[in-house]
Amino acid sequence: MGRIIKWLFYLAVLGAVGLVCYAYVGPFLGADFSAPADEVRQEVILHVQ
């Protein structure tokens, strides 16, 4: 049981390192992580008494 937990821990650490590496190298590979820059306007109606 201890072996399984140890391997799952190693796999989780390896996955986290892989995600961090992809976040840094991704833009060079063509991945775009930027948020869309569209302006949104919405009317707000206030009911004041």
PyMOL Python script that loads the backbone (N, CA, C, O; Angstrom):
from pymol import cmd

cmd.read_pdbstr("""\
ATOM      1  N   MET A   1       0.827  -1.194   0.000  1.00  0.00           N
ATOM      2  CA  MET A   1       0.000   0.000   0.000  1.00  0.00           C
ATOM      3  C   MET A   1       0.868   1.252   0.000  1.00  0.00           C
ATOM      4  O   MET A   1       0.541   2.254  -0.637  1.00  0.00           O
ATOM      5  N   GLY A   2       1.989   1.174   0.733  1.00  0.00           N
ATOM      6  CA  GLY A   2       2.893   2.314   0.789  1.00  0.00           C
ATOM      7  C   GLY A   2       3.542   2.605  -0.560  1.00  0.00           C
ATOM      8  O   GLY A   2       3.797   3.760  -0.900  1.00  0.00           O
ATOM      9  N   ARG A   3       3.806   1.542  -1.326  1.00  0.00           N
ATOM     10  CA  ARG A   3       4.399   1.728  -2.654  1.00  0.00           C
ATOM     11  C   ARG A   3       3.462   2.490  -3.580  1.00  0.00           C
ATOM     12  O   ARG A   3       3.893   3.361  -4.336  1.00  0.00           O
ATOM     13  N   ILE A   4       2.173   2.156  -3.514  1.00  0.00           N
ATOM     14  CA  ILE A   4       1.202   2.830  -4.383  1.00  0.00           C
ATOM     15  C   ILE A   4       1.126   4.310  -4.044  1.00  0.00           C
ATOM     16  O   ILE A   4       1.108   5.152  -4.941  1.00  0.00           O
ATOM     17  N   ILE A   5       1.082   4.630  -2.767  1.00  0.00           N
ATOM     18  CA  ILE A   5       1.017   6.038  -2.352  1.00  0.00           C
ATOM     19  C   ILE A   5       2.276   6.775  -2.766  1.00  0.00           C
ATOM     20  O   ILE A   5       2.212   7.925  -3.202  1.00  0.00           O
ATOM     21  N   LYS A   6       3.413   6.125  -2.632  1.00  0.00           N
ATOM     22  CA  LYS A   6       4.675   6.753  -3.029  1.00  0.00           C
ATOM     23  C   LYS A   6       4.694   7.029  -4.527  1.00  0.00           C
ATOM     24  O   LYS A   6       5.102   8.111  -4.952  1.00  0.00           O
ATOM     25  N   TRP A   7       4.256   6.063  -5.332  1.00  0.00           N
ATOM     26  CA  TRP A   7       4.231   6.265  -6.785  1.00  0.00           C
ATOM     27  C   TRP A   7       3.212   7.324  -7.189  1.00  0.00           C
ATOM     28  O   TRP A   7       3.458   8.091  -8.119  1.00  0.00           O
ATOM     29  N   LEU A   8       2.076   7.378  -6.508  1.00  0.00           N
ATOM     30  CA  LEU A   8       1.088   8.426  -6.791  1.00  0.00           C
ATOM     31  C   LEU A   8       1.637   9.805  -6.443  1.00  0.00           C
ATOM     32  O   LEU A   8       1.376  10.777  -7.152  1.00  0.00           O
ATOM     33  N   PHE A   9       2.393   9.889  -5.359  1.00  0.00           N
ATOM     34  CA  PHE A   9       3.025  11.150  -4.988  1.00  0.00           C
ATOM     35  C   PHE A   9       4.043  11.568  -6.047  1.00  0.00           C
ATOM     36  O   PHE A   9       4.071  12.730  -6.454  1.00  0.00           O
ATOM     37  N   TYR A  10       4.870  10.639  -6.489  1.00  0.00           N
ATOM     38  CA  TYR A  10       5.844  10.941  -7.541  1.00  0.00           C
ATOM     39  C   TYR A  10       5.150  11.376  -8.829  1.00  0.00           C
ATOM     40  O   TYR A  10       5.603  12.303  -9.501  1.00  0.00           O
ATOM     41  N   LEU A  11       4.058  10.709  -9.167  1.00  0.00           N
ATOM     42  CA  LEU A  11       3.311  11.062 -10.367  1.00  0.00           C
ATOM     43  C   LEU A  11       2.693  12.453 -10.249  1.00  0.00           C
ATOM     44  O   LEU A  11       2.684  13.207 -11.222  1.00  0.00           O
ATOM     45  N   ALA A  12       2.182  12.798  -9.080  1.00  0.00           N
ATOM     46  CA  ALA A  12       1.609  14.124  -8.869  1.00  0.00           C
ATOM     47  C   ALA A  12       2.677  15.206  -8.973  1.00  0.00           C
ATOM     48  O   ALA A  12       2.440  16.253  -9.575  1.00  0.00           O
ATOM     49  N   VAL A  13       3.846  14.964  -8.395  1.00  0.00           N
ATOM     50  CA  VAL A  13       4.940  15.936  -8.475  1.00  0.00           C
ATOM     51  C   VAL A  13       5.403  16.082  -9.922  1.00  0.00           C
ATOM     52  O   VAL A  13       5.650  17.197 -10.382  1.00  0.00           O
ATOM     53  N   LEU A  14       5.522  14.984 -10.632  1.00  0.00           N
ATOM     54  CA  LEU A  14       5.931  15.031 -12.029  1.00  0.00           C
ATOM     55  C   LEU A  14       4.895  15.779 -12.875  1.00  0.00           C
ATOM     56  O   LEU A  14       5.260  16.546 -13.766  1.00  0.00           O
ATOM     57  N   GLY A  15       3.625  15.561 -12.602  1.00  0.00           N
ATOM     58  CA  GLY A  15       2.575  16.279 -13.312  1.00  0.00           C
ATOM     59  C   GLY A  15       2.611  17.771 -13.041  1.00  0.00           C
ATOM     60  O   GLY A  15       2.422  18.568 -13.960  1.00  0.00           O
ATOM     61  N   ALA A  16       2.852  18.167 -11.792  1.00  0.00           N
ATOM     62  CA  ALA A  16       2.944  19.585 -11.447  1.00  0.00           C
ATOM     63  C   ALA A  16       4.135  20.235 -12.140  1.00  0.00           C
ATOM     64  O   ALA A  16       4.023  21.349 -12.653  1.00  0.00           O
ATOM     65  N   VAL A  17       5.260  19.555 -12.156  1.00  0.00           N
ATOM     66  CA  VAL A  17       6.442  20.085 -12.849  1.00  0.00           C
ATOM     67  C   VAL A  17       6.165  20.193 -14.345  1.00  0.00           C
ATOM     68  O   VAL A  17       6.571  21.166 -14.980  1.00  0.00           O
ATOM     69  N   GLY A  18       5.481  19.210 -14.908  1.00  0.00           N
ATOM     70  CA  GLY A  18       5.133  19.259 -16.327  1.00  0.00           C
ATOM     71  C   GLY A  18       4.218  20.425 -16.651  1.00  0.00           C
ATOM     72  O   GLY A  18       4.398  21.074 -17.681  1.00  0.00           O
ATOM     73  N   LEU A  19       3.243  20.709 -15.800  1.00  0.00           N
ATOM     74  CA  LEU A  19       2.358  21.845 -16.026  1.00  0.00           C
ATOM     75  C   LEU A  19       3.095  23.172 -15.955  1.00  0.00           C
ATOM     76  O   LEU A  19       2.836  24.073 -16.753  1.00  0.00           O
ATOM     77  N   VAL A  20       4.004  23.295 -15.014  1.00  0.00           N
ATOM     78  CA  VAL A  20       4.790  24.526 -14.895  1.00  0.00           C
ATOM     79  C   VAL A  20       5.678  24.699 -16.123  1.00  0.00           C
ATOM     80  O   VAL A  20       5.795  25.804 -16.653  1.00  0.00           O
ATOM     81  N   CYS A  21       6.298  23.626 -16.572  1.00  0.00           N
ATOM     82  CA  CYS A  21       7.135  23.709 -17.780  1.00  0.00           C
ATOM     83  C   CYS A  21       6.293  24.074 -18.996  1.00  0.00           C
ATOM     84  O   CYS A  21       6.726  24.875 -19.825  1.00  0.00           O
ATOM     85  N   TYR A  22       5.109  23.506 -19.114  1.00  0.00           N
ATOM     86  CA  TYR A  22       4.239  23.821 -20.242  1.00  0.00           C
ATOM     87  C   TYR A  22       3.777  25.275 -20.197  1.00  0.00           C
ATOM     88  O   TYR A  22       3.616  25.909 -21.240  1.00  0.00           O
ATOM     89  N   ALA A  23       3.565  25.803 -18.998  1.00  0.00           N
ATOM     90  CA  ALA A  23       3.154  27.202 -18.871  1.00  0.00           C
ATOM     91  C   ALA A  23       4.250  28.137 -19.368  1.00  0.00           C
ATOM     92  O   ALA A  23       3.954  29.184 -19.944  1.00  0.00           O
ATOM     93  N   TYR A  24       5.505  27.774 -19.153  1.00  0.00           N
ATOM     94  CA  TYR A  24       6.605  28.619 -19.615  1.00  0.00           C
ATOM     95  C   TYR A  24       6.946  28.384 -21.092  1.00  0.00           C
ATOM     96  O   TYR A  24       7.276  29.335 -21.801  1.00  0.00           O
ATOM     97  N   VAL A  25       6.872  27.152 -21.557  1.00  0.00           N
ATOM     98  CA  VAL A  25       7.285  26.821 -22.913  1.00  0.00           C
ATOM     99  C   VAL A  25       6.112  26.885 -23.894  1.00  0.00           C
ATOM    100  O   VAL A  25       6.334  26.995 -25.100  1.00  0.00           O
ATOM    101  N   GLY A  26       4.887  26.820 -23.410  1.00  0.00           N
ATOM    102  CA  GLY A  26       3.700  26.799 -24.249  1.00  0.00           C
ATOM    103  C   GLY A  26       3.615  27.913 -25.272  1.00  0.00           C
ATOM    104  O   GLY A  26       3.316  27.631 -26.432  1.00  0.00           O
ATOM    105  N   PRO A  27       3.864  29.180 -24.905  1.00  0.00           N
ATOM    106  CA  PRO A  27       3.784  30.246 -25.911  1.00  0.00           C
ATOM    107  C   PRO A  27       4.762  30.067 -27.070  1.00  0.00           C
ATOM    108  O   PRO A  27       4.475  30.513 -28.182  1.00  0.00           O
ATOM    109  N   PHE A  28       5.893  29.436 -26.842  1.00  0.00           N
ATOM    110  CA  PHE A  28       6.841  29.179 -27.931  1.00  0.00           C
ATOM    111  C   PHE A  28       6.350  28.066 -28.854  1.00  0.00           C
ATOM    112  O   PHE A  28       6.771  27.974 -30.007  1.00  0.00           O
ATOM    113  N   LEU A  29       5.453  27.218 -28.334  1.00  0.00           N
ATOM    114  CA  LEU A  29       4.910  26.108 -29.112  1.00  0.00           C
ATOM    115  C   LEU A  29       3.587  26.465 -29.784  1.00  0.00           C
ATOM    116  O   LEU A  29       3.001  25.629 -30.473  1.00  0.00           O
ATOM    117  N   GLY A  30       3.107  27.696 -29.592  1.00  0.00           N
ATOM    118  CA  GLY A  30       1.889  28.138 -30.246  1.00  0.00           C
ATOM    119  C   GLY A  30       0.665  28.168 -29.354  1.00  0.00           C
ATOM    120  O   GLY A  30      -0.425  28.475 -29.837  1.00  0.00           O
ATOM    121  N   ALA A  31       0.796  27.863 -28.072  1.00  0.00           N
ATOM    122  CA  ALA A  31      -0.346  27.920 -27.167  1.00  0.00           C
ATOM    123  C   ALA A  31      -0.556  29.364 -26.719  1.00  0.00           C
ATOM    124  O   ALA A  31       0.402  30.053 -26.369  1.00  0.00           O
ATOM    125  N   ASP A  32      -1.796  29.818 -26.731  1.00  0.00           N
ATOM    126  CA  ASP A  32      -2.110  31.187 -26.342  1.00  0.00           C
ATOM    127  C   ASP A  32      -2.915  31.153 -25.047  1.00  0.00           C
ATOM    128  O   ASP A  32      -4.054  30.686 -25.032  1.00  0.00           O
ATOM    129  N   PHE A  33      -2.331  31.643 -23.974  1.00  0.00           N
ATOM    130  CA  PHE A  33      -2.969  31.610 -22.663  1.00  0.00           C
ATOM    131  C   PHE A  33      -3.621  32.936 -22.291  1.00  0.00           C
ATOM    132  O   PHE A  33      -4.147  33.069 -21.186  1.00  0.00           O
ATOM    133  N   SER A  34      -3.598  33.915 -23.185  1.00  0.00           N
ATOM    134  CA  SER A  34      -4.137  35.229 -22.838  1.00  0.00           C
ATOM    135  C   SER A  34      -5.670  35.197 -22.864  1.00  0.00           C
ATOM    136  O   SER A  34      -6.285  34.439 -23.614  1.00  0.00           O
ATOM    137  N   ALA A  35      -6.249  36.032 -22.034  1.00  0.00           N
ATOM    138  CA  ALA A  35      -7.704  36.132 -21.978  1.00  0.00           C
ATOM    139  C   ALA A  35      -8.198  36.965 -23.160  1.00  0.00           C
ATOM    140  O   ALA A  35      -7.488  37.856 -23.626  1.00  0.00           O
ATOM    141  N   PRO A  36      -9.405  36.684 -23.647  1.00  0.00           N
ATOM    142  CA  PRO A  36      -9.933  37.493 -24.744  1.00  0.00           C
ATOM    143  C   PRO A  36     -10.151  38.936 -24.298  1.00  0.00           C
ATOM    144  O   PRO A  36     -10.642  39.190 -23.198  1.00  0.00           O
ATOM    145  N   ALA A  37      -9.780  39.874 -25.164  1.00  0.00           N
ATOM    146  CA  ALA A  37      -9.841  41.293 -24.814  1.00  0.00           C
ATOM    147  C   ALA A  37     -11.028  41.952 -25.508  1.00  0.00           C
ATOM    148  O   ALA A  37     -10.838  42.857 -26.320  1.00  0.00           O
ATOM    149  N   ASP A  38     -12.233  41.521 -25.207  1.00  0.00           N
ATOM    150  CA  ASP A  38     -13.441  42.106 -25.772  1.00  0.00           C
ATOM    151  C   ASP A  38     -14.109  42.983 -24.723  1.00  0.00           C
ATOM    152  O   ASP A  38     -14.237  42.593 -23.562  1.00  0.00           O
ATOM    153  N   GLU A  39     -14.534  44.171 -25.143  1.00  0.00           N
ATOM    154  CA  GLU A  39     -15.220  45.069 -24.234  1.00  0.00           C
ATOM    155  C   GLU A  39     -16.688  44.647 -24.124  1.00  0.00           C
ATOM    156  O   GLU A  39     -17.350  44.391 -25.130  1.00  0.00           O
ATOM    157  N   VAL A  40     -17.175  44.579 -22.898  1.00  0.00           N
ATOM    158  CA  VAL A  40     -18.554  44.173 -22.656  1.00  0.00           C
ATOM    159  C   VAL A  40     -19.269  45.323 -21.961  1.00  0.00           C
ATOM    160  O   VAL A  40     -18.825  45.806 -20.919  1.00  0.00           O
ATOM    161  N   ARG A  41     -20.379  45.757 -22.546  1.00  0.00           N
ATOM    162  CA  ARG A  41     -21.192  46.811 -21.939  1.00  0.00           C
ATOM    163  C   ARG A  41     -22.566  46.239 -21.649  1.00  0.00           C
ATOM    164  O   ARG A  41     -23.180  45.582 -22.491  1.00  0.00           O
ATOM    165  N   GLN A  42     -23.038  46.507 -20.430  1.00  0.00           N
ATOM    166  CA  GLN A  42     -24.342  46.007 -20.038  1.00  0.00           C
ATOM    167  C   GLN A  42     -25.051  47.093 -19.238  1.00  0.00           C
ATOM    168  O   GLN A  42     -24.469  47.698 -18.338  1.00  0.00           O
ATOM    169  N   GLU A  43     -26.310  47.332 -19.576  1.00  0.00           N
ATOM    170  CA  GLU A  43     -27.084  48.352 -18.893  1.00  0.00           C
ATOM    171  C   GLU A  43     -27.451  47.889 -17.488  1.00  0.00           C
ATOM    172  O   GLU A  43     -27.841  46.741 -17.273  1.00  0.00           O
ATOM    173  N   VAL A  44     -27.316  48.810 -16.540  1.00  0.00           N
ATOM    174  CA  VAL A  44     -27.643  48.510 -15.142  1.00  0.00           C
ATOM    175  C   VAL A  44     -28.813  49.397 -14.749  1.00  0.00           C
ATOM    176  O   VAL A  44     -28.737  50.617 -14.893  1.00  0.00           O
ATOM    177  N   ILE A  45     -29.881  48.809 -14.260  1.00  0.00           N
ATOM    178  CA  ILE A  45     -31.060  49.561 -13.833  1.00  0.00           C
ATOM    179  C   ILE A  45     -31.133  49.492 -12.307  1.00  0.00           C
ATOM    180  O   ILE A  45     -31.218  48.418 -11.712  1.00  0.00           O
ATOM    181  N   LEU A  46     -31.095  50.679 -11.699  1.00  0.00           N
ATOM    182  CA  LEU A  46     -31.162  50.762 -10.231  1.00  0.00           C
ATOM    183  C   LEU A  46     -32.571  51.189  -9.829  1.00  0.00           C
ATOM    184  O   LEU A  46     -33.094  52.178 -10.342  1.00  0.00           O
ATOM    185  N   HIS A  47     -33.173  50.454  -8.926  1.00  0.00           N
ATOM    186  CA  HIS A  47     -34.499  50.805  -8.423  1.00  0.00           C
ATOM    187  C   HIS A  47     -34.317  51.467  -7.070  1.00  0.00           C
ATOM    188  O   HIS A  47     -34.183  50.794  -6.048  1.00  0.00           O
ATOM    189  N   VAL A  48     -34.314  52.811  -7.075  1.00  0.00           N
ATOM    190  CA  VAL A  48     -34.108  53.592  -5.858  1.00  0.00           C
ATOM    191  C   VAL A  48     -35.461  54.152  -5.424  1.00  0.00           C
ATOM    192  O   VAL A  48     -36.217  54.670  -6.246  1.00  0.00           O
ATOM    193  N   GLN A  49     -35.756  54.045  -4.146  1.00  0.00           N
ATOM    194  CA  GLN A  49     -37.027  54.573  -3.641  1.00  0.00           C
ATOM    195  C   GLN A  49     -36.808  55.852  -2.883  1.00  0.00           C
ATOM    196  O   GLN A  49     -37.764  56.445  -2.382  1.00  0.00           O
TER     197      GLN A  49
END
""", "prot")
cmd.dss("prot")
cmd.show_as("cartoon", "prot")
cmd.util.cbc("prot")
cmd.orient("prot")
